[in-house]
Amino acid sequence: MDLKSLFAGMFTGSIASSLIILFTTPASGPAVRHSIKKSEWTRAGLKSSTNKSAMEDWQYAATEGFQAFDVLTKEMKKTYKRYKQEVEPEVASIQEQVKDISESISQLNKQIKKETRRS
């Protein structure tokens, strides 16, 4: 990797992120600092607007994530079960047909070799 292009990319990224932060900040610098200073801090961390600690917010998010994962897992199991019921018999049928075709081709090759020997 070219060192010049690496630094150019880092510089461009830092300028772009600085501009994004500048234009999307909801308040001016002094206002943001003041809101941070007047926020209520607890041992668990900064309290949220719902008066819950950050730890409780994370626990809630983790619980929601695990529940969503469980639902996804159940749906995947249903899909796999349906696949086994609907598709696997078709796959077995196709495999049997391929086997029959392969045997037919093998027999035809043997007949062709016999006929070419007679000629």
HUDATA-V604705 format. One record per residue. D_LAST is the distance of its C-alpha to the last C-alpha in Angstrom with 1 decimal. Layout:
((D_LAST) (D_LAST))
This chain:
((66.4) (69.0) (72.5) (73.9) (71.6) (72.4) (76.2) (75.7) (73.9) (76.6) (79.3) (77.7) (77.2) (80.8) (82.2) (80.1) (81.1) (84.7) (84.7) (83.1) (85.7) (88.5) (87.6) (86.8) (89.7) (91.8) (95.2) (96.8) (96.9) (100.5) (99.7) (96.7) (98.6) (101.5) (99.2) (97.7) (101.2) (102.5) (99.4) (100.1) (98.4) (98.0) (96.7) (93.3) (93.2) (94.0) (94.9) (92.9) (94.3) (94.0) (96.2) (93.4) (92.7) (89.6) (88.4) (88.7) (86.7) (83.9) (84.0) (83.7) (80.8) (79.0) (79.5) (78.2) (75.1) (74.4) (74.8) (72.4) (69.9) (70.2) (69.6) (66.5) (65.2) (65.7) (63.9) (61.0) (60.8) (60.9) (58.1) (55.9) (56.7) (55.7) (52.5) (51.7) (52.4) (50.7) (47.8) (46.6) (45.4) (43.3) (41.9) (41.0) (39.3) (37.3) (36.3) (35.0) (33.0) (31.5) (30.6) (28.9) (27.0) (26.0) (24.7) (22.8) (21.1) (20.4) (18.7) (16.7) (15.5) (14.6) (12.6) (10.7) (10.1) (8.9) (6.4) (5.2) (5.5) (3.8) (0.0))
